[in-house]
């Protein structure tokens, strides 16, 4: 486990001792509760570029809202060069419903230009290359790698995954990269992408940040934070 952070709201280290065994049981319960049909809720036609753009748009926006915007967007822009040469005002108008559209437009255009300059217009599969792209951090890169290619070498840690990892006693970190390192230690490689996806669904539907529904949670018997999880963000 990575070095702990000093946070008085987190469970005690003793609660985390059997992390790997508990993680295996958690996975079994999550697979029953959230059957894996798709690797992502974002529509992208298995196109790496579409997935990159959709993931950039999903920042602080629901997947459903992104999916309402992308059909017309993907019809208008098909290649990295199309995005790189996009009219800023036109692109902003198309993605405005996703919020923060000025910054997202800037990132999409800059990302497209970087793809052309450094990777011949194609989205690279390697993590160290993906994270060089504007608007693409480690979490986003993990989402793209899993959704497009089924890669399980990393775990995408968003706010839901981070929160649930702490509540479930799988990490005591608040930094996303450190949480990922802790989760990599206790999850089988073949299930890492699924684990992230299922934790996100569980965080949205049950383990809310403010009012976790512990009474109806399928993980309550495995969770050291059950019925006081609201104290751990």
C-alpha positions as CSV (number, residue, x, y, z in Angstrom):
1,X,0.0,0.0,0.0
2,X,1.2,3.5,-0.8
3,X,2.2,5.8,2.1
4,X,-0.9,6.9,4.0
5,X,-2.1,10.4,4.0
6,X,-3.0,12.1,7.3
7,X,-6.8,12.4,7.2
8,X,-8.7,12.0,10.5
9,X,-11.9,11.1,8.6
10,X,-10.5,8.0,7.1
11,X,-10.9,4.5,8.7
12,X,-8.0,3.1,10.8
13,X,-5.2,1.2,9.1
14,X,-6.3,-1.9,11.0
15,X,-9.5,-1.9,9.1
16,X,-7.6,-2.3,5.9
17,X,-5.6,-5.5,6.7
18,X,-7.4,-8.0,4.5
19,X,-7.7,-5.7,1.5
20,X,-7.0,-8.2,-1.2
21,X,-9.4,-10.8,0.1
22,X,-12.1,-8.2,0.6
23,X,-11.5,-6.8,-2.9
24,X,-12.1,-10.3,-4.4
25,X,-15.4,-10.5,-2.6
26,X,-16.4,-7.0,-3.5
27,X,-15.8,-7.8,-7.2
28,X,-18.1,-10.9,-7.0
29,X,-20.9,-8.8,-5.6
30,X,-20.4,-6.0,-8.1
31,X,-20.4,-8.3,-11.1
32,X,-23.8,-9.6,-9.9
33,X,-25.2,-6.1,-9.3
34,X,-23.8,-4.5,-12.5
35,X,-23.4,-7.0,-15.3
36,X,-20.9,-5.8,-17.8
37,X,-22.6,-5.1,-21.1
38,X,-20.3,-2.2,-22.3
39,X,-16.9,-0.9,-21.3
40,X,-18.2,2.6,-21.2
41,X,-21.5,4.5,-21.2
42,X,-20.1,6.9,-23.7
43,X,-21.0,6.4,-27.4
44,X,-18.0,6.2,-29.7
45,X,-18.3,3.5,-32.4
46,X,-15.1,1.8,-31.2
47,X,-13.1,4.8,-32.7
48,X,-10.2,5.8,-30.5
49,X,-10.5,9.5,-31.5
50,X,-14.2,9.6,-30.8
51,X,-13.6,8.1,-27.4
52,X,-10.9,10.6,-26.6
53,X,-13.2,13.5,-27.5
54,X,-16.1,12.0,-25.6
55,X,-14.0,11.6,-22.5
56,X,-12.8,15.2,-22.7
57,X,-16.4,16.3,-22.9
58,X,-17.4,14.1,-20.0
59,X,-15.4,16.2,-17.5
60,X,-18.0,17.6,-15.0
61,X,-20.8,16.4,-17.2
62,X,-23.0,13.3,-17.3
63,X,-22.4,10.6,-19.9
64,X,-26.0,10.9,-21.0
65,X,-25.5,14.6,-21.8
66,X,-22.3,13.9,-23.7
67,X,-24.2,11.2,-25.7
68,X,-26.8,13.8,-26.7
69,X,-24.0,16.0,-28.2
70,X,-21.6,13.6,-29.8
71,X,-23.8,12.3,-32.7
72,X,-23.8,15.7,-34.5
73,X,-20.2,16.3,-33.4
74,X,-18.9,13.1,-34.8
75,X,-20.8,13.6,-38.0
76,X,-19.2,17.0,-38.4
77,X,-15.6,16.1,-37.4
78,X,-14.2,12.7,-38.4
79,X,-10.4,13.0,-38.2
80,X,-7.9,14.7,-36.0
81,X,-7.2,17.2,-38.8
82,X,-10.9,18.1,-38.9
83,X,-10.8,19.0,-35.2
84,X,-7.4,20.7,-35.5
85,X,-8.9,23.0,-38.3
86,X,-12.2,23.5,-36.6
87,X,-13.8,26.9,-36.3
88,X,-13.6,27.7,-32.6
89,X,-17.1,29.3,-32.4
90,X,-18.7,26.4,-34.3
91,X,-17.1,23.7,-32.1
92,X,-18.0,25.6,-29.0
93,X,-21.7,25.8,-30.1
94,X,-21.8,22.1,-30.7
95,X,-20.4,21.1,-27.3
96,X,-21.9,23.9,-25.2
97,X,-24.5,21.7,-23.5
98,X,-21.6,19.7,-21.8
99,X,-20.4,22.8,-19.9
100,X,-17.0,24.4,-19.6
101,X,-17.1,24.5,-23.4
102,X,-14.5,27.2,-23.9
103,X,-11.8,25.1,-22.1
104,X,-13.0,21.8,-23.7
105,X,-12.9,23.3,-27.1
106,X,-9.3,24.5,-26.5
107,X,-8.3,21.0,-25.3
108,X,-9.9,19.2,-28.2
109,X,-8.2,21.4,-30.8
110,X,-4.9,21.2,-29.0
111,X,-5.2,17.5,-28.6
112,X,-5.9,17.0,-32.3
113,X,-2.9,19.1,-33.3
114,X,-0.7,17.1,-31.0
115,X,-2.0,13.9,-32.5
116,X,-1.1,15.2,-36.0
117,X,2.3,16.5,-35.0
118,X,3.4,13.6,-32.9
119,X,1.4,10.5,-33.9
120,X,0.4,10.9,-37.5
121,X,-3.2,11.7,-36.5
122,X,-3.7,8.4,-34.8
123,X,-4.5,7.9,-31.1
124,X,-1.6,6.1,-29.4
125,X,-2.4,3.1,-27.2
126,X,0.6,3.6,-24.8
127,X,-0.1,5.3,-21.5
128,X,3.1,7.4,-21.6
129,X,2.1,8.7,-25.0
130,X,-1.5,9.3,-24.2
131,X,-0.8,11.5,-21.2
132,X,1.3,13.9,-23.4
133,X,-1.9,14.9,-25.1
134,X,-3.7,18.1,-24.0
135,X,-6.8,17.4,-21.9
136,X,-5.7,13.8,-21.3
137,X,-4.6,12.8,-17.8
138,X,-4.0,9.4,-16.4
139,X,-7.6,8.8,-15.5
140,X,-8.8,9.7,-19.0
141,X,-6.1,7.6,-20.6
142,X,-7.2,4.6,-18.6
143,X,-10.8,5.2,-19.6
144,X,-9.8,5.3,-23.3
145,X,-7.5,2.3,-23.1
146,X,-10.1,0.1,-21.5
147,X,-13.1,1.3,-23.6
148,X,-11.3,1.1,-27.0
149,X,-8.9,-1.8,-26.6
150,X,-9.9,-3.6,-23.4
151,X,-6.6,-2.8,-21.7
152,X,-6.5,-3.6,-18.0
153,X,-3.0,-2.4,-17.1
154,X,-4.4,0.6,-15.2
155,X,-7.5,1.6,-13.2
156,X,-9.4,4.9,-14.0
157,X,-9.9,6.7,-10.7
158,X,-12.5,9.4,-10.8
159,X,-14.3,10.9,-7.8
160,X,-16.6,7.9,-7.4
161,X,-13.8,5.4,-7.5
162,X,-11.7,7.4,-5.1
163,X,-14.5,7.8,-2.6
164,X,-15.6,4.2,-2.7
165,X,-12.1,2.9,-2.4
166,X,-11.7,4.8,0.8
167,X,-15.0,3.8,2.2
168,X,-14.5,0.2,1.3
169,X,-11.1,0.1,3.0
170,X,-9.1,-0.5,-0.2
171,X,-7.1,2.7,0.0
172,X,-6.4,5.5,2.5
173,X,-5.3,8.0,-0.2
174,X,-7.0,11.1,-1.6
175,X,-4.6,11.5,-4.6
176,X,-6.0,9.7,-7.6
177,X,-2.7,8.2,-8.7
178,X,-2.0,6.9,-5.2
179,X,-5.5,5.4,-5.0
180,X,-4.8,3.6,-8.3
181,X,-1.5,2.2,-7.0
182,X,-3.4,0.8,-4.0
183,X,-6.1,-0.7,-6.2
184,X,-3.6,-2.3,-8.6
185,X,-2.2,-4.2,-5.6
186,X,-5.5,-5.9,-4.7
187,X,-7.4,-6.4,-8.0
188,X,-6.7,-9.1,-10.6
189,X,-5.5,-7.6,-13.9
190,X,-8.4,-9.1,-16.0
191,X,-11.0,-7.3,-13.8
192,X,-9.4,-3.8,-13.4
193,X,-11.3,-2.0,-16.1
194,X,-14.5,-3.7,-15.0
195,X,-13.8,-2.8,-11.4
196,X,-13.5,0.9,-12.2
197,X,-16.7,0.9,-14.3
198,X,-18.7,-0.9,-11.6
199,X,-17.5,1.3,-8.8
200,X,-18.6,4.3,-10.8
201,X,-22.1,2.8,-11.3
202,X,-22.3,1.9,-7.6
203,X,-21.2,5.4,-6.6
204,X,-23.8,7.0,-8.8
205,X,-26.7,4.7,-7.8
206,X,-26.0,3.7,-4.2
207,X,-22.9,5.1,-2.5
208,X,-23.6,8.8,-2.9
209,X,-21.2,11.3,-1.6
210,X,-23.6,13.0,0.8
211,X,-26.3,10.3,1.5
212,X,-24.9,6.8,0.9
213,X,-27.7,4.2,0.9
214,X,-26.0,1.7,3.1
215,X,-29.2,0.0,4.0
216,X,-29.7,-1.3,0.4
217,X,-26.0,-1.6,-0.5
218,X,-24.8,-5.1,-1.6
219,X,-21.4,-4.4,-0.1
220,X,-22.5,-3.3,3.4
221,X,-21.3,-6.5,5.0
222,X,-17.8,-6.0,3.5
223,X,-17.6,-2.3,4.1
224,X,-15.8,-1.0,7.2
225,X,-17.5,2.3,6.7
226,X,-21.1,1.0,6.4
227,X,-23.7,3.3,8.0
228,X,-21.1,6.0,8.7
229,X,-19.7,6.3,5.1
230,X,-20.9,9.9,4.8
231,X,-17.9,10.9,7.0
232,X,-15.5,9.6,4.3
233,X,-15.4,11.6,1.0
